[in-house]
Each structure stands twice: as C-alpha cells, then as structure tokens.
C-alpha cells in the first residue's frame, strides 16, 4: 500500500510499478490482465496519457462504478446507511442470506430409464449437498456440480446391477427431469439483485442473517422505509450496487486479474476494496476512518425444508 498526502506522487509510483511489472512479467500479465481503478473519469483520462508515455498500452482502466454496474444507480444513501452498507460485515450477511436458500433433501430422487427405476435416498442426497458446502466453492458452481453428483450416485447403482454406463449416460441422468427438479428444490438459483432487495426490504430476513453481526440500530439504518416491488423499481444507491456486486461474486466467481492498482482507496468502503483484496495494490491518502472487519467464514447454515 502506498500512502501520502496530495501531490506526493502516489499515483506516479503506482503507474511506474504497473509499467515495471508489465516489463518483467509480460507473458503472465498478458494472460491474466492488469487493471487500474480510478475514482472518476478525469483520473482515467490522465492515466490514458501517462501509461502510453511509459510504453504500456495494454492496461485496462475503470472506475469503481464501472465494475459494479449490475444495476442502474438512481438513488443515494444518507451517511449512516452508506457506512453500514459499506462495512465488511455486510459480505458475511450476504453470504448467510445466500446459503439460507440451500435446504436439505427430504425426498429421494427416482430416475426412470427404460424399464428400470433407480432410487437415490434422501440421506445420500443430503451427504452430497453437505460435501459441496464443505468445499466452500461458489454457490453457482456448487449448484452446477450437484446434478453430476446425483447422476454419479445413479451410475454406481447401475454398475452394481451389471450395467456398463459411460459418461454420456451420466450426462443424460444429470439432465433427467427428476434430478433437475431435486436440484431446483434443494439448491435453487438466486438472483443477486433480488437477494439484496429482500435483505434491505424484509426486516425479519435481515435480522435472521445479520444476527451477531449488525446490531438492531444498524439494521434499522439500512432497511428501506418502503419495500420495493421489483428490482427495476428500486432506486439503487452506489452502496447497494456494491452489495449486488458482492452477491454476484458469491454466486459466480468473478474473472481474476493478475494485478490491480486502486487509486484513492481511502474513499472506498471495506466492502468495495474487499472485492479485489487478492490482487489490489491500494494507493491512498492517510485516513483516520475505522472500519469493522468481517468475521472469518464458517460453514454456511442450511436447514431442512418445511
């Protein structure tokens, strides 16, 4: 991290580092990409002039708003709401709310192929679900993997019965209507914007998943006074857009970059900077702001469908 007052050369140092890395590790960064994140368009216009002068033309540039543009930002938050929404603890609130959609199976899956019926009991399906939860992979990736896990369990039964199924049979079983219906029930698809909409509009849903993370006053601070009817009707704020971006990454892994320079990092919330924690080299002015850190991740809480 580079810190210093205005005009002390923080941005210049960051850009020279980009130029050096592209010179020293050109092949690797050509594959993984390099990104400079700036606070506004004026800054990016400046970068467009500087990097070519350093001999580099292959660096992507964007503002934070560009990176989280999943919804149109038409609203604003008051300062207390923006602070809570930008707190790193919100990432864990989102994760809890997301994985609350996963429920343990209560019914077996019965796959019919020709004259044969292949049954996978609920307890075995539950074991498959828990195995995926224990892997701590993205919600969407685990959901995509579950049909193949169920299909493999069916193929094991086929082999025990003397059949010789191949990969094509496994793919066909994974696409079977009974398997797809079970996955839809146990591990449903989740829209990130709808997830955030429900969190900010449903006091009980927020209280359940913010328990132990946000106190009652903090929860009231971010709750909408009037719940929105749909994603399109919401006047999303910039902080809301960051929450949706975080939820999007929890569901499906965002493309990784080899190196990121984030300028004016002191103006961003922990929830914003946390999204690039692995690759970011922040450049910021000294700040006295204090933020809460999110607690370490644990196994997602899931329940049985009632």
MIFILUM-890192 format. One record per residue: x, y, z of N, C-alpha, C in turn. Coordinates in steps of 0.2 Angstrom, whole numbers, padded with zeros to 4 digits, always signed. Layout:
<pts>
XYZXYZXYZ
...
</pts>
This chain:
<pts>
+0004-0006+0000+0000+0000+0000+0004+0006+0000
+0003+0011-0004+0006+0017-0004+0002+0023-0001
+0004+0026+0004+0001+0032+0007+0005+0038+0007
+0001+0044+0007+0004+0050+0007-0001+0056+0006
+0001+0062+0007-0003+0067+0006-0004+0069-0002
-0009+0074-0003-0010+0076-0010-0003+0078-0013
-0002+0076-0019+0004+0078-0023+0010+0075-0021
+0010+0070-0018+0016+0067-0015+0019+0061-0020
+0015+0060-0026+0017+0055-0031+0015+0048-0030
+0010+0047-0026+0007+0040-0025+0005+0037-0032
+0001+0041-0036-0001+0038-0042+0004+0037-0047
+0009+0041-0047+0015+0040-0051+0019+0034-0050
+0020+0033-0043+0023+0027-0041+0019+0021-0043
+0012+0021-0042+0008+0015-0044+0009+0014-0051
+0009+0019-0056+0009+0018-0063+0016+0015-0065
+0021+0018-0062+0028+0015-0064+0028+0008-0062
+0025+0006-0056+0025-0001-0054+0022-0005-0059
+0016-0003-0062+0012-0006-0067+0017-0007-0073
+0020-0002-0075+0025-0002-0081+0030-0007-0080
+0033-0007-0074+0039-0012-0072+0036-0019-0072
+0030-0021-0069+0028-0027-0069+0026-0030-0076
+0023-0025-0080+0022-0027-0087+0028-0029-0091
+0034-0026-0089+0040-0027-0092+0043-0033-0090
+0043-0034-0083+0046-0040-0080+0042-0047-0081
+0035-0046-0081+0031-0052-0081+0026-0051-0087
+0028-0049-0093+0024-0048-0098+0019-0054-0100
+0022-0059-0101+0018-0065-0103+0013-0067-0098
+0014-0067-0092+0009-0069-0087+0004-0064-0087
+0006-0058-0086+0001-0052-0086-0003-0052-0092
+0000-0054-0098-0004-0053-0104-0010-0058-0104
-0009-0064-0100-0014-0069-0099-0019-0067-0094
-0017-0064-0088-0021-0063-0083-0024-0056-0083
-0021-0051-0086-0023-0044-0086-0021-0040-0081
-0021-0033-0082-0019-0028-0077-0025-0023-0078
-0027-0020-0072-0032-0015-0071-0030-0010-0067
-0031-0004-0069-0030+0002-0065-0037+0005-0063
-0039+0005-0057-0046+0008-0055-0045+0015-0052
-0049+0019-0055-0048+0026-0053-0055+0029-0050
-0054+0035-0047-0060+0037-0043-0065+0041-0048
-0063+0043-0054-0068+0046-0059-0065+0046-0066
-0069+0049-0070-0067+0049-0077-0061+0053-0079
-0060+0059-0075-0055+0063-0076-0048+0060-0074
-0048+0056-0069-0042+0052-0067-0040+0047-0073
-0045+0044-0076-0044+0039-0081-0041+0042-0087
-0044+0048-0088-0041+0052-0094-0034+0054-0093
-0032+0055-0087-0025+0056-0086-0021+0050-0087
-0023+0044-0084-0020+0038-0085-0019+0036-0092
-0024+0038-0096-0023+0036-0103-0018+0040-0107
-0016+0046-0104-0010+0049-0106-0003+0047-0104
-0003+0045-0097+0003+0043-0094+0005+0036-0096
+0001+0031-0096+0004+0024-0097+0007+0023-0104
+0004+0026-0110+0007+0026-0116+0014+0029-0116
+0015+0034-0112+0022+0038-0111+0027+0033-0108
+0024+0028-0104+0028+0023-0101+0029+0017-0105
+0026+0017-0111+0027+0012-0115+0022+0006-0115
+0017+0007-0111+0012+0002-0110+0005+0004-0113
+0002+0000-0117-0004+0001-0120-0010-0004-0118
-0008-0009-0114-0012-0015-0113-0016-0015-0107
-0016-0009-0103-0019-0009-0096-0026-0007-0097
-0030-0011-0094-0037-0009-0093-0038-0004-0088
-0043+0001-0089-0045+0006-0084-0052+0006-0083
-0054+0008-0077-0061+0008-0075-0062+0012-0068
-0068+0014-0067-0070+0017-0061-0073+0011-0057
-0074+0012-0050-0077+0008-0046-0084+0007-0049
-0087+0012-0050-0094+0012-0053-0095+0007-0059
-0090+0008-0063-0090+0003-0069-0090-0004-0067
-0086-0006-0062-0085-0013-0060-0091-0016-0057
-0095-0011-0054-0101-0014-0050-0108-0012-0054
-0107-0011-0060-0113-0008-0064-0118-0014-0066
-0120-0018-0061-0125-0023-0062-0132-0020-0062
-0133-0014-0059-0140-0011-0059-0139-0003-0060
-0144+0000-0062-0143+0007-0063-0144+0011-0056
-0139+0015-0055-0139+0019-0049-0143+0025-0050
-0148+0026-0046-0153+0032-0047-0154+0035-0040
-0152+0032-0034-0153+0034-0028-0147+0036-0024
-0148+0038-0018-0142+0040-0013-0144+0037-0006
-0139+0036-0002-0140+0034+0005-0138+0040+0009
-0141+0041+0015-0138+0045+0020-0132+0042+0022
-0128+0047+0026-0121+0044+0028-0121+0038+0032
-0126+0038+0038-0126+0032+0042-0127+0025+0038
-0132+0026+0033-0134+0020+0029-0128+0018+0025
-0125+0023+0022-0119+0021+0017-0113+0018+0021
-0112+0020+0027-0107+0017+0031-0108+0010+0033
-0114+0008+0035-0116+0001+0037-0116-0003+0031
-0119-0001+0025-0119-0005+0019-0112-0006+0016
-0107-0001+0018-0100-0002+0015-0096-0006+0020
-0099-0008+0026-0095-0011+0031-0093-0018+0028
-0087-0021+0030-0085-0028+0028-0090-0033+0031
-0093-0032+0036-0098-0037+0039-0103-0038+0034
-0105-0034+0030-0111-0035+0025-0109-0041+0021
-0103-0042+0019-0101-0048+0015-0103-0054+0018
-0102-0055+0025-0105-0061+0028-0112-0061+0029
-0115-0055+0030-0123-0055+0030-0125-0058+0023
-0122-0056+0018-0124-0058+0011-0123-0065+0010
-0118-0068+0013-0116-0075+0012-0121-0079+0016
-0123-0077+0022-0128-0081+0026-0134-0081+0022
-0136-0075+0020-0143-0075+0016-0143-0079+0010
-0138-0079+0006-0137-0083+0000-0138-0091+0002
-0134-0093+0006-0134-0100+0008-0140-0102+0012
-0144-0098+0014-0150-0100+0018-0155-0103+0013
-0154-0102+0006-0158-0104+0001-0157-0112+0000
-0151-0114+0003-0150-0122+0002-0153-0125+0008
-0157-0130+0006-0161-0134+0011-0159-0142+0010
-0159-0145+0015-0158-0152+0015-0164-0157+0012
-0162-0161+0008-0167-0165+0004-0171-0169+0010
-0178-0170+0008-0182-0174+0012-0185-0180+0008
-0184-0180+0002-0187-0185-0003-0182-0188-0007
-0182-0194-0009-0177-0197-0013-0178-0195-0020
-0173-0196-0024-0173-0195-0032-0174-0202-0035
-0179-0202-0039-0180-0208-0043-0180-0207-0050
-0175-0210-0053-0173-0209-0060-0176-0215-0064
-0180-0214-0069-0183-0219-0073-0179-0219-0080
-0176-0225-0082-0173-0226-0088-0175-0233-0091
-0179-0232-0096-0182-0238-0099-0186-0241-0094
-0185-0248-0093-0190-0251-0088-0187-0251-0081
-0181-0248-0080-0178-0248-0073-0179-0242-0070
-0180-0242-0063-0180-0236-0059-0174-0236-0054
-0171-0231-0054-0165-0230-0049-0166-0225-0044
-0166-0227-0038-0168-0223-0032-0162-0221-0028
-0161-0214-0027-0156-0212-0023-0159-0209-0016
-0158-0212-0011-0162-0210-0005-0160-0203-0002
-0164-0200+0002-0164-0193+0004-0157-0192+0008
-0156-0197+0012-0150-0196+0016-0143-0196+0012
-0143-0200+0007-0137-0199+0002-0137-0193-0002
-0143-0190-0003-0143-0183-0007-0140-0178-0002
-0142-0179+0005-0140-0174+0010-0133-0174+0010
-0130-0180+0010-0122-0181+0010-0119-0177+0005
-0122-0178-0001-0119-0174-0007-0119-0167-0006
-0125-0164-0004-0126-0157-0003-0121-0155+0002
-0120-0158+0008-0115-0156+0013-0108-0157+0011
-0106-0161+0006-0100-0162+0003-0098-0155-0001
-0103-0153-0005-0102-0147-0008-0102-0141-0004
-0105-0141+0001-0105-0135+0006-0098-0135+0009
-0095-0141+0011-0089-0141+0014-0083-0139+0010
-0084-0139+0003-0079-0137-0002-0078-0130-0002
-0083-0126+0000-0083-0119+0000-0082-0116-0006
-0085-0118-0011-0084-0116-0018-0090-0111-0019
-0090-0107-0025-0096-0103-0026-0102-0106-0026
-0107-0102-0024-0114-0105-0024-0116-0108-0031
-0115-0104-0036-0117-0106-0043-0113-0112-0045
-0107-0113-0044-0103-0118-0046-0105-0125-0042
-0107-0124-0036-0109-0130-0032-0116-0132-0035
-0120-0127-0036-0127-0129-0039-0126-0133-0046
-0121-0131-0050-0120-0134-0056-0117-0141-0055
-0113-0142-0050-0110-0148-0049-0115-0154-0046
-0120-0151-0043-0124-0156-0039-0128-0161-0044
-0130-0159-0050-0133-0164-0054-0129-0170-0056
-0122-0168-0057-0117-0173-0059-0116-0178-0053
-0116-0175-0047-0115-0179-0041-0121-0184-0040
-0127-0182-0041-0133-0186-0041-0132-0191-0046
-0130-0189-0052-0130-0194-0058-0125-0199-0057
-0119-0197-0053-0114-0202-0052-0117-0207-0047
-0121-0205-0042-0124-0210-0037-0128-0215-0041
-0132-0213-0046-0136-0217-0050-0132-0222-0054
-0126-0219-0057-0122-0224-0061-0119-0229-0057
-0117-0228-0050-0115-0233-0046-0120-0239-0045
-0126-0237-0045-0131-0242-0044-0132-0246-0050
-0131-0243-0056-0131-0246-0062-0126-0251-0063
-0120-0249-0061-0114-0254-0062-0115-0260-0057
-0118-0258-0051-0119-0264-0046-0124-0269-0049
-0128-0266-0053-0133-0271-0056-0131-0274-0063
-0124-0273-0064-0122-0277-0070-0121-0273-0077
-0124-0266-0076-0124-0262-0082-0117-0259-0083
-0116-0256-0089-0109-0253-0090-0110-0246-0093
-0113-0241-0089-0114-0234-0091-0108-0230-0093
-0108-0226-0097-0102-0222-0099-0104-0214-0097
-0099-0210-0099-0100-0203-0097-0107-0200-0100
-0108-0202-0106-0114-0200-0110-0121-0202-0106
-0121-0208-0102-0126-0209-0098-0126-0205-0092
-0121-0204-0089-0121-0199-0083-0123-0192-0085
-0121-0190-0091-0124-0183-0093-0131-0183-0094
-0134-0189-0097-0141-0189-0098-0145-0190-0091
-0142-0193-0086-0145-0194-0080-0145-0187-0076
-0140-0183-0077-0139-0177-0074-0144-0172-0077
-0147-0173-0083-0152-0169-0086-0159-0172-0085
-0159-0177-0082-0166-0180-0081-0170-0175-0077
-0177-0175-0078-0181-0171-0075-0182-0172-0068
-0181-0178-0065-0181-0179-0058-0175-0176-0055
-0170-0177-0058-0163-0174-0055-0164-0166-0055
-0166-0163-0060-0166-0156-0061-0171-0153-0056
-0177-0157-0055-0182-0154-0050-0179-0155-0043
-0175-0160-0041-0172-0160-0035-0167-0155-0033
-0163-0153-0038-0158-0148-0038-0162-0141-0037
-0167-0140-0041-0171-0134-0040-0173-0133-0033
-0176-0138-0030-0179-0138-0024-0173-0137-0018
-0168-0141-0019-0163-0141-0013-0158-0135-0014
-0156-0133-0020-0151-0128-0021-0153-0124-0027
-0158-0119-0025-0161-0115-0030-0157-0110-0033
-0158-0108-0039-0155-0102-0042-0157-0096-0038
-0152-0091-0037-0153-0085-0034-0151-0079-0038
-0155-0074-0039-0153-0068-0042-0150-0063-0037
-0144-0061-0038-0140-0057-0033-0144-0050-0032
-0147-0047-0037-0151-0041-0035-0157-0042-0031
-0160-0048-0032-0166-0049-0028-0164-0051-0021
-0158-0054-0020-0156-0056-0014-0155-0049-0010
-0152-0044-0013-0151-0038-0009-0157-0035-0008
-0162-0035-0013-0168-0032-0012-0172-0035-0006
-0172-0041-0005-0175-0044+0000-0172-0042+0007
-0165-0042+0007-0162-0040+0013-0163-0033+0016
-0164-0029+0011-0165-0022+0013-0172-0020+0014
-0176-0025+0011-0184-0023+0012-0187-0028+0017
-0184-0033+0019-0188-0038+0024-0184-0038+0030
-0187-0034+0036-0184-0034+0042-0182-0041+0045
-0187-0046+0045-0186-0052+0048-0180-0056+0044
-0180-0055+0037-0174-0059+0034-0168-0056+0035
-0167-0049+0036-0161-0046+0038-0159-0048+0045
-0164-0047+0049-0162-0049+0056-0160-0056+0057
-0162-0061+0053-0160-0068+0054-0153-0068+0052
-0151-0065+0046-0144-0066+0044-0139-0061+0046
-0141-0056+0049-0137-0051+0052-0136-0052+0059
-0139-0057+0062-0138-0059+0069-0131-0060+0071
-0129-0056+0076-0122-0057+0079-0117-0052+0075
-0119-0049+0069-0115-0045+0065-0117-0038+0065
-0123-0036+0064-0126-0030+0065-0131-0029+0071
-0130-0024+0074-0135-0023+0080-0142-0020+0077
-0147-0020+0081-0153-0018+0079-0153-0011+0076
-0149-0006+0079-0149+0001+0076-0146+0001+0069
-0141-0003+0068-0138-0004+0061-0142-0007+0056
-0146-0012+0058-0151-0015+0054-0156-0010+0052
-0159-0006+0057-0164-0001+0055-0161+0004+0050
-0155+0006+0051-0152+0011+0047-0152+0009+0040
-0151+0003+0038-0150+0001+0031-0157-0002+0028
-0162-0003+0032-0168-0005+0030-0172+0000+0026
-0175-0001+0021-0179+0003+0017-0186+0005+0021
-0188+0011+0021-0194+0013+0024-0200+0010+0020
-0199+0009+0014-0205+0007+0010-0202+0001+0005
-0203-0005+0006-0200-0011+0002-0202-0010-0005
-0197-0011-0009-0198-0011-0017-0202-0017-0019
-0206-0016-0025-0209-0021-0028-0205-0026-0032
-0200-0023-0036-0196-0027-0040-0189-0023-0041
-0185-0027-0044-0178-0025-0045-0178-0018-0049
-0182-0018-0054-0182-0012-0059-0185-0006-0055
-0189-0007-0050-0192-0001-0047-0188+0002-0042
-0183-0001-0040-0178+0001-0034-0174+0007-0037
-0173+0012-0033-0169+0017-0034-0162+0015-0030
-0158+0011-0034-0152+0009-0031-0147+0014-0029
-0144+0014-0024-0138+0018-0022-0132+0015-0024
-0126+0019-0024-0120+0016-0026-0118+0011-0021
-0119+0012-0014-0118+0006-0009-0122+0000-0011
-0128+0001-0013-0132-0005-0015-0129-0009-0021
-0126-0005-0026-0123-0008-0031-0117-0012-0029
-0113-0010-0024-0108-0014-0022-0110-0020-0018
-0115-0020-0015-0118-0026-0012-0120-0031-0017
-0123-0029-0022-0126-0033-0028-0119-0036-0031
-0114-0032-0032-0108-0035-0035-0105-0040-0030
-0105-0039-0024-0103-0044-0019-0107-0051-0019
-0113-0050-0020-0118-0056-0020-0117-0059-0027
-0115-0056-0032-0114-0059-0039-0108-0063-0038
-0103-0061-0035-0096-0064-0034-0097-0070-0030
-0101-0070-0025-0103-0076-0021-0106-0081-0025
-0110-0079-0029-0114-0084-0034-0109-0087-0039
-0106-0083-0043-0102-0085-0048-0095-0081-0048
-0090-0085-0048-0083-0081-0047-0082-0076-0053
-0080-0070-0050-0078-0065-0055-0071-0067-0058
-0070-0065-0064-0064-0066-0068-0058-0063-0064
-0053-0067-0063-0047-0064-0059-0042-0060-0063
-0039-0056-0060-0034-0052-0064-0027-0053-0061
-0022-0052-0065-0015-0053-0062-0013-0047-0057
-0015-0041-0059-0013-0035-0055-0018-0030-0055
-0019-0027-0050-0024-0021-0049-0021-0016-0045
-0021-0009-0048-0020-0004-0044-0026+0000-0043
-0027+0002-0036-0033+0005-0034-0031+0012-0032
-0033+0017-0035-0031+0024-0033-0036+0027-0029
-0034+0031-0024-0039+0035-0019-0043+0030-0015
-0039+0025-0013-0043+0019-0009-0046+0021-0003
-0044+0027+0000-0047+0029+0006-0054+0031+0005
-0056+0032-0001-0063+0035-0002-0068+0029-0003
-0065+0023-0002-0069+0017-0004-0071+0013+0003
-0077+0010+0003-0078+0006+0009-0075-0001+0009
-0074-0004+0015-0071-0010+0015-0074-0016+0011
-0081-0015+0010-0085-0020+0006-0083-0019-0001
-0081-0013-0003-0078-0012-0010-0071-0014-0011
-0067-0012-0007-0060-0015-0008-0059-0022-0006
-0063-0025-0002-0063-0032-0001-0064-0036-0007
-0067-0034-0012-0069-0037-0018-0062-0039-0022
-0057-0034-0021-0051-0035-0025-0045-0037-0020
-0046-0039-0014-0041-0040-0009-0035-0044-0012
-0036-0049-0016-0031-0053-0018-0026-0050-0022
-0028-0045-0027-0024-0043-0032-0023-0035-0031
-0026-0032-0027-0026-0025-0027-0019-0022-0023
-0017-0017-0026-0011-0013-0023-0014-0006-0022
-0017-0005-0016-0020+0002-0015-0015+0008-0015
-0018+0013-0017-0014+0020-0017-0019+0025-0014
-0017+0027-0008-0022+0031-0004-0019+0036+0000
-0023+0042+0002-0021+0047+0007-0022+0044+0014
-0018+0046+0019-0019+0044+0026-0026+0045+0028
-0029+0041+0031-0036+0042+0034-0037+0040+0041
-0041+0043+0044-0042+0041+0051-0048+0037+0052
-0051+0035+0046-0058+0031+0047-0056+0024+0050
-0061+0021+0054-0060+0015+0056-0066+0010+0054
-0065+0004+0052-0070+0000+0049-0070-0007+0053
-0075-0010+0053-0076-0016+0056-0074-0021+0051
-0070-0026+0053-0068-0032+0049-0073-0037+0049
-0075-0041+0044-0079-0046+0044-0076-0052+0048
-0080-0056+0051-0078-0062+0055-0076-0067+0050
-0071-0072+0052-0069-0077+0047-0075-0081+0045
-0075-0084+0039-0080-0088+0036-0081-0095+0040
-0087-0097+0041-0088-0104+0043-0092-0107+0038
-0094-0113+0040-0099-0117+0036-0105-0114+0035
-0108-0113+0029-0115-0110+0028-0120-0114+0032
-0125-0110+0035-0130-0113+0039-0136-0115+0034
-0138-0121+0034-0143-0123+0030-0148-0127+0034
-0154-0128+0031-0160-0131+0035-0164-0136+0031
-0168-0139+0035-0172-0144+0031-0179-0140+0029
-0181-0141+0023-0187-0138+0020-0193-0140+0024
-0197-0136+0026-0203-0137+0030-0209-0138+0025
</pts>
